[in-house]
Amino acid sequence: MAHLLVNSKPMAHSPNHLQEWQQRRQQAHRHYQRGEVKEYLSLLEENLKSVRGSHNQLHEGHALNDLGLAYLNCQQYQKAIDLFY
């Protein structure tokens, strides 16, 4: 189980939250494959919001990378650069 540090104390991250995060990630990929760009970006943005500030650096890193690559694929280069740096 993943753990978060909140106020220097480990706190378990809800298994449901992690499962929902992964499901949104997979669903976003399916939208991308079907050319549904708006839905694709929306789900990835939601995933990033769900892990921001959670101290779960692994999932935050994946979310940033996923969204940055999505912006590159959609030719929104400045948004991609902002996420990668």
N, C-alpha and C positions, 0 to 999 in steps of 0.2 A: 504494500500500500504506500502511496506517495505521502510525504509529509511536508508540511509548510512550517516556516518559522514565523510566528506572530508574537511580538513582544518577547523575543528570545526563547520562547517555549515552543516545542514541536506541536503541531496541530495536524491531525489527520485530514487529508483532503477527501471529501465525500466520493466514494466509489461511483455514485450516480452522476456526480458532476463530471468526473473523468470519462465516464461512458458516454454522456451526452456530448462532451467536447469531441470525442472520437467519432461519434455518429454524425455530428455537424460537418466534420472534416471530410468524411466519406461522402456525405450527401453533396457537399460543395463540389467535390471531384466529379460526381455524376452530372451535376448541372453544367460543369465546364465541358464535359464530353458531349453534351447535347447542345452546346452553344448558348446556354442560358446565363449570360454574363452577369446580369443584374443579381440574380439569385446566388450565383457563385460568389461574387464579391460580398454580398450581404451576409452570407453564412460565415465567410472567413473573417469579416469584420466583427461579427458577433463572437466568434471564437476568441479573437484577440481581446475583446472587452471582458470576456469571462475569466481570463487568466491574468490580466493586468493587475498588478499590485498584490497578487496572491503569493508571491515569493516562490512560485513553481517555475523556475527558470527553464526547465526542459520544455514544458508545454508553451510557455511564452515564446521561447526561441522558435519552436515549430510554427506557432501562430504567426509570428513576424515574418518568417521565411515563406510560409504559405501565401500570406497576403502580398508580400513583396513580389513573389513570382507571379501571382495573379495579376498584379498591376503591370508587370512587364508584359505578360501575355496579352493584356488589353491595351497595350501601348500608352499606358499612363506612367511615363518614365519618371517624372518628378516625384510622384507618390511612392513609387518603388524605391527610389534613391533615399527618400526620407525614412523609409522603414529599415533599409539596410545600413544606414549610418545613424 
